[in-house]
Amino acid sequence: MTFPIRPRHIPGEPASGYARRLAEANGCDWRANPFAGRGVSTTLLARGDTRALVPILGRETVDGIDRYSPRRMRDGHILLNGEKLEPAQVFYERQCCCVACWADDAACETDGTVPMRHLRCWWSVAAVSVCPIHNLRLNDRCLQCDRTIRLAGARVTVCRCGANLARSPRIVVEPHATAADAYVVGRLGGCPRVPEAILDALPLCDAIALMQRLGCCVSAGRDVRFGKTDPADRPAMMLAGFHAVRTGDKGIEKTIDALLAAPGRPDRLRVQLGQLYSWFAALPDGELQSWMANRIANVVRRNQLCWQGWERHVVEPPTPDRISASRAKACLDAGWDRTVAILEAAGLRSDVDERCRPTVDRRQVEMLASRVGRFINVDILAGTLGITPASVRKLVAADILPRGPLALAAFRHPRFDPIEVDAILDRMQGNAPVVEVPPSDSVSIVRAARKVGIVALCRAILDGQIVATARVFGTPGLAGIRIRSAGIAELSRARNDPWIGPLEAGKTLGMRRNGLDLIVAAGHIRTIKDARRLRLLDRADVASFQTRYVSTTELSHSLRTSARSILSRLAERGCRPAIELALGDRIEIRLYERSVIGILRRATDDVERGSISVVGNQLHLGCRQPRTE
């Protein structure tokens, strides 16, 4: 079939639309495909393959039509009127249309022989849902067959079912809601172009993707994928993204900040940015990838976050002076939980619940690691101070050698900062001079502690009750600090306090701590709590208790025999324990009235000391087992 009537090609008209208008101008039946016999496929024309039209229209005409037909490029993009699009951003056989645009075309048909109603190339762009010229929603469904529009082979305005698409209803859209569509259509030459600096610097495919992804995050949340949203909601999302872009680079960064401020799993930048980061990470190298990388880097730098994998997107690290808690863990050479505890104790991780992937200052972490590395244990500290490890533990229990929050966080067992220990020694020394030879009327703290106790002595010095007289040069620790010998007697008199600590009470009674706790719990000795909430025992009650009761251990030591023998002797004489307390299933405390000592001593005066015999299941003291010859 020949086509004697050749309508003029209208700028913006794609090849598939012009071929249908050509057939209509030459009176072809709308049901038939007049190009089938000429080897022309409307499907290929819709995809920009116009080679079959060259024998019919000539190369010059076809070259003019190619510009407005979606043609695939070697890099996989689609070229449409000089703009690059992604294949998924273009409709091919599916068609949208604006009834008002066709009405304007019909008004230009003067003689009626040459149809002027034609397709626009921007109608095939999936992101365009509104005609910005008439503020009408583009029709994409046929009211008669209720399917997406597929054009007939020889008509522009006729559906495959025969329905006249030019009579479709008009759905009006508010002018302010067409801004994003107007920008895309302007880039494709369908309406006056509105300049937008950020979008104009990007290929159209990237500009559309940026508006859609930003709008999706703003409208639906960071975890929603744009491709999974309802198509009816996508125009509003792209409009929200367009308005976000219009705020400029700082506005985009504020949008990213809003994603970080939303509730989410801390320490994960990728999770906090959600689908926006997933889309960004999958972008190929180009203008959009570079621009988005700079925006994210600015947000990371401003919020002092950690961006793992930054080297894949930007040239320089956004936060060169900051490191993540994970890298701090390697620097501190500790486990994760202990690293977090150390950073929190040092005040470097107070915002973990407010910011994603918080970072800490690299220099501070290195200084912190150096400080933790110089901590010493109890044995080394005991050698430094010139006292025993047991004395060190007493001073720790009395808060004279405090374990700071950093030491508690960094180590399971007691560790101490030598600088803090030196500060305590300087406090004890006070204004005392450093001398080569100790004064004659002085004694070292270590030696004086043997009389009054290390805790009481050190506390008296720190409280100012006793003043150091000198510090011997070259003698380390407490052994080098000298106090007046007369001060020891004064401190001994000061120890006549009506209340004593559990440790001193246990030594007085010769009793272990768990046994003393049972005695106190039973109410035999009165107790109080001092200002530091430490328990103190009544000194008079302790002395009275010691005078009244005696343990089997003390009896066995006094009579030079075993505790089992003592119990047997007392049982024979009907002496029962005055106090008997159990800890679980085990008898922990068994005390007798001190009068039993006289009974046992009188019994041993009548028998030979140390001779014990058993006859007939009877215990005999002081006599040997009779011979049975």
PELINJO-V86793 format. One record per residue. N is the residue number from 0. RES is the residue in one letter. SS is DSSP state (2 for helix, 1 for strand, 0 for the rest). Layout:
N/RES/SS  N/RES/SS
This chain:
0/M/0  1/T/0  2/F/0  3/P/0  4/I/0  5/R/0  6/P/0  7/R/0  8/H/0  9/I/0  10/P/0  11/G/0  12/E/0  13/P/0  14/A/2  15/S/2  16/G/2  17/Y/2  18/A/2  19/R/2  20/R/2  21/L/2  22/A/2  23/E/2  24/A/2  25/N/0  26/G/0  27/C/0  28/D/0  29/W/0  30/R/0  31/A/0  32/N/0  33/P/0  34/F/0  35/A/2  36/G/2  37/R/2  38/G/0  39/V/0  40/S/0  41/T/2  42/T/2  43/L/2  44/L/2  45/A/2  46/R/0  47/G/0  48/D/0  49/T/0  50/R/2  51/A/2  52/L/2  53/V/2  54/P/2  55/I/2  56/L/2  57/G/0  58/R/2  59/E/2  60/T/2  61/V/2  62/D/2  63/G/2  64/I/2  65/D/2  66/R/0  67/Y/0  68/S/0  69/P/0  70/R/1  71/R/1  72/M/0  73/R/0  74/D/0  75/G/0  76/H/0  77/I/1  78/L/1  79/L/1  80/N/0  81/G/0  82/E/1  83/K/1  84/L/1  85/E/0  86/P/2  87/A/2  88/Q/2  89/V/1  90/F/0  91/Y/0  92/E/0  93/R/1  94/Q/0  95/C/0  96/C/1  97/C/0  98/V/2  99/A/2  100/C/2  101/W/2  102/A/2  103/D/2  104/D/2  105/A/2  106/A/2  107/C/0  108/E/0  109/T/0  110/D/0  111/G/0  112/T/0  113/V/0  114/P/0  115/M/0  116/R/0  117/H/0  118/L/0  119/R/0  120/C/2  121/W/2  122/W/2  123/S/2  124/V/1  125/A/0  126/A/0  127/V/0  128/S/0  129/V/1  130/C/1  131/P/0  132/I/0  133/H/0  134/N/0  135/L/1  136/R/1  137/L/0  138/N/1  139/D/0  140/R/1  141/C/0  142/L/0  143/Q/0  144/C/0  145/D/0  146/R/0  147/T/1  148/I/0  149/R/1  150/L/1  151/A/0  152/G/0  153/A/0  154/R/0  155/V/0  156/T/0  157/V/1  158/C/1  159/R/0  160/C/0  161/G/0  162/A/0  163/N/1  164/L/2  165/A/2  166/R/2  167/S/0  168/P/0  169/R/0  170/I/0  171/V/1  172/V/0  173/E/0  174/P/2  175/H/2  176/A/2  177/T/2  178/A/2  179/A/2  180/D/2  181/A/2  182/Y/2  183/V/2  184/V/2  185/G/2  186/R/2  187/L/0  188/G/0  189/G/0  190/C/0  191/P/0  192/R/0  193/V/0  194/P/0  195/E/0  196/A/2  197/I/2  198/L/2  199/D/2  200/A/0  201/L/0  202/P/0  203/L/2  204/C/2  205/D/2  206/A/2  207/I/2  208/A/2  209/L/2  210/M/2  211/Q/2  212/R/2  213/L/2  214/G/2  215/C/2  216/C/2  217/V/2  218/S/2  219/A/2  220/G/0  221/R/0  222/D/0  223/V/0  224/R/0  225/F/2  226/G/2  227/K/2  228/T/0  229/D/0  230/P/2  231/A/2  232/D/2  233/R/2  234/P/2  235/A/2  236/M/2  237/M/2  238/L/2  239/A/2  240/G/2  241/F/2  242/H/2  243/A/2  244/V/2  245/R/2  246/T/0  247/G/2  248/D/2  249/K/2  250/G/2  251/I/2  252/E/2  253/K/2  254/T/2  255/I/2  256/D/2  257/A/2  258/L/2  259/L/2  260/A/2  261/A/0  262/P/0  263/G/0  264/R/0  265/P/0  266/D/0  267/R/0  268/L/2  269/R/2  270/V/2  271/Q/2  272/L/2  273/G/0  274/Q/2  275/L/2  276/Y/2  277/S/2  278/W/2  279/F/2  280/A/2  281/A/0  282/L/0  283/P/0  284/D/0  285/G/0  286/E/2  287/L/2  288/Q/2  289/S/2  290/W/2  291/M/2  292/A/2  293/N/2  294/R/2  295/I/2  296/A/2  297/N/2  298/V/2  299/V/2  300/R/2  301/R/2  302/N/2  303/Q/0  304/L/1  305/C/0  306/W/0  307/Q/0  308/G/0  309/W/2  310/E/2  311/R/2  312/H/0  313/V/0  314/V/0  315/E/0  316/P/0  317/P/0  318/T/0  319/P/0  320/D/0  321/R/1  322/I/1  323/S/1  324/A/2  325/S/2  326/R/2  327/A/2  328/K/2  329/A/2  330/C/2  331/L/2  332/D/0  333/A/0  334/G/0  335/W/2  336/D/2  337/R/2  338/T/2  339/V/2  340/A/2  341/I/2  342/L/2  343/E/2  344/A/2  345/A/0  346/G/0  347/L/0  348/R/0  349/S/0  350/D/0  351/V/0  352/D/0  353/E/0  354/R/0  355/C/0  356/R/0  357/P/1  358/T/1  359/V/1  360/D/1  361/R/2  362/R/2  363/Q/2  364/V/2  365/E/2  366/M/2  367/L/2  368/A/2  369/S/2  370/R/2  371/V/2  372/G/2  373/R/0  374/F/0  375/I/1  376/N/0  377/V/2  378/D/2  379/I/2  380/L/2  381/A/2  382/G/2  383/T/2  384/L/2  385/G/0  386/I/0  387/T/0  388/P/2  389/A/2  390/S/2  391/V/2  392/R/2  393/K/2  394/L/2  395/V/2  396/A/2  397/A/0  398/D/0  399/I/0  400/L/0  401/P/0  402/R/0  403/G/0  404/P/2  405/L/2  406/A/2  407/L/2  408/A/2  409/A/2  410/F/0  411/R/0  412/H/0  413/P/0  414/R/0  415/F/1  416/D/0  417/P/2  418/I/2  419/E/2  420/V/2  421/D/2  422/A/2  423/I/2  424/L/2  425/D/2  426/R/2  427/M/2  428/Q/2  429/G/0  430/N/0  431/A/0  432/P/1  433/V/1  434/V/1  435/E/0  436/V/0  437/P/0  438/P/0  439/S/0  440/D/0  441/S/1  442/V/1  443/S/1  444/I/2  445/V/2  446/R/2  447/A/2  448/A/2  449/R/2  450/K/2  451/V/2  452/G/0  453/I/2  454/V/2  455/A/2  456/L/2  457/C/2  458/R/2  459/A/2  460/I/2  461/L/2  462/D/0  463/G/0  464/Q/0  465/I/0  466/V/0  467/A/1  468/T/1  469/A/1  470/R/1  471/V/1  472/F/0  473/G/0  474/T/0  475/P/0  476/G/2  477/L/2  478/A/2  479/G/2  480/I/1  481/R/1  482/I/1  483/R/1  484/S/2  485/A/2  486/G/2  487/I/2  488/A/2  489/E/2  490/L/2  491/S/2  492/R/2  493/A/2  494/R/0  495/N/0  496/D/0  497/P/0  498/W/1  499/I/1  500/G/1  501/P/2  502/L/2  503/E/2  504/A/2  505/G/2  506/K/2  507/T/2  508/L/2  509/G/0  510/M/0  511/R/0  512/R/2  513/N/2  514/G/2  515/L/2  516/D/2  517/L/2  518/I/2  519/V/2  520/A/2  521/A/0  522/G/0  523/H/0  524/I/0  525/R/0  526/T/1  527/I/1  528/K/1  529/D/0  530/A/0  531/R/0  532/R/0  533/L/0  534/R/1  535/L/1  536/L/1  537/D/1  538/R/2  539/A/2  540/D/2  541/V/2  542/A/2  543/S/2  544/F/2  545/Q/2  546/T/2  547/R/2  548/Y/1  549/V/1  550/S/1  551/T/2  552/T/2  553/E/2  554/L/2  555/S/2  556/H/2  557/S/2  558/L/2  559/R/0  560/T/0  561/S/0  562/A/2  563/R/2  564/S/2  565/I/2  566/L/2  567/S/2  568/R/2  569/L/2  570/A/2  571/E/2  572/R/0  573/G/0  574/C/0  575/R/0  576/P/0  577/A/0  578/I/1  579/E/1  580/L/1  581/A/1  582/L/1  583/G/0  584/D/0  585/R/1  586/I/1  587/E/1  588/I/1  589/R/1  590/L/1  591/Y/1  592/E/1  593/R/0  594/S/0  595/V/2  596/I/2  597/G/2  598/I/2  599/L/2  600/R/2  601/R/2  602/A/2  603/T/2  604/D/2  605/D/0  606/V/0  607/E/0  608/R/0  609/G/0  610/S/0  611/I/1  612/S/1  613/V/1  614/V/1  615/G/0  616/N/0  617/Q/1  618/L/1  619/H/1  620/L/1  621/G/0  622/C/0  623/R/0  624/Q/0  625/P/0  626/R/0  627/T/0  628/E/0
